[in-house]
Amino acid sequence: MIKDMKILSALFALPLFCLMAWAVYLTYNRDTGIDVRVAVQGYDPRDLFSGRYIQYTIDWDKTPCEQFADGVCPQDEFCAEARWGRQCRFYIPEEYASTLDNLFMLRNQNDLSFEVIYSYKPKKKPIAKRLLINGLDWREYLALHPADEK
Amino acid sequence: MLLSGKLQRWVEQGLISAEQSSQIAKYEKQHSGGMFLKISFTLAGLLIGLGICLVIGANWDGLPVMLRLFGVFAVFAGFIYGLCRTYALDKAKLREFFLIVCSLMIGATIGLIGQMFNLDGGWQSFALAWSILALPYVFFSRSRLLNGAWFLLLLSGLEWGHFFERMIVWWPWLAIVKWEDYVVPLMIVCILFFCGLSWIARKIDEKIHQYTVIGEAVALIFMFMAYYTLFWFGLTQDIFHNRYVDMWLIRLFVVVFLVGRMLMAVHNQNVVSFKRNAFLLELYIFAVFAVQFSGLLTTGIGFIACGLLILLLIKVLRYTSRYIKNMEIFND
């Protein structure tokens, strides 16, 4: 068995270094990618707001593809393949989950548009950065429309 | 009865000498509390680790992103330092605490990074990453609980259930036959397959047990899977598939399997295993009757019959226990 404390310590610290490297890699990708704005729609048939994250899928019909290279939307690079199509997540604080859920469900009646800003680099996994409601960050929107927060 | 009382009685009966009595008392004094400490440290490790996971999961929005990330890494590094110190100080039981916390910290950190970067990977990728990164801690732990939980996490990450389902249903040779007609033989193959895997894990464990208990935990889990499949299928076959031959085939297999395990227990002089399988056989027979006559539970007579059956079962189990204790096939 391993008796050398240095080897043992290195072995125990290895998972921590792997996680740190992963976090650094994701931070680098997020900060060096270009911002793209995509329209989102409900992910059927499951609930949109499961606990503290929003589940959605990207509405490519409403997303301008000019923001990508060659004007082509790289649909396969966004989100993860799930049972009923590609599914994405945006994490939100628990206390706002039901508010955002209601706003999202009634978006057509209230004429609201939901979009997500991604940090995008070709051939890399895009990272969701911000959720927009009518072009405003969702926090700003809720601050400007306190009645919607009920 | 307390150990001191027992020792005094054994000395009076001439079973042990006064010197042996004092030696036993001294040994017990040195080693008593081991199990208590081990359980306490395991429980504390589980509570603290799960607590950190819950705190990170619930309060992630209250702190700035970088602070959260550095905070969780600093806490994790602190636990790793503590773990290394237990080796320097030779504190084996405290080590288990740190190994459990570090294993749980992996899951908490992956979860936090997933939240911060809005990652959309599902449970499988999360479980797989967690189980791979937790391996160094699990490998050095002597806790069967941690090792077993880790193995289940790994199976979950590998989509074991899905893989197994596919293996049974979509094997090419099964495509040419109607597999539903062969459910019972397939289940028997599955149970034997689990037993085989358990046997292999047990053999590997014999070689590596001094280093890690992963082999033992894996062997136990596969054996549990075999028993679970055996009983689940042995009791539900006649409900789901009303086929007379299948029903009796699986019932016969359950009995043969348990009797076989009892014979193996005799061969290995394992009285605990013998007793367990004998009890399970009796419970199975009782459960078959209960399932068969469950329709009677709509009547008062049925309730009385069921109550009497339970009393009979208790009587039989107690008789079996007493009988096994006096069996001559076990040397001690």
Interface residues (C-beta under 8 A of the other chain):
Chain A: M1 M5 L8 S9 L11 F12 A13 L14 P15 L16 C18 L19 M20 W22 A23 L26 R30 R52 Y53 C79 A80 A82 Q87 C88 R89 F90 Y91 P93 E94 I127 A128 K129
Chain B: G57 A58 W60 D61 L69 F73 F76 A77 I80 L83 C84 Y87 A88 C102 I106 T109 I110 I113 Q115 M116 F117 N118 L119 D120 G121 G122 L133 A134 P136 Y137 Q210 Y211
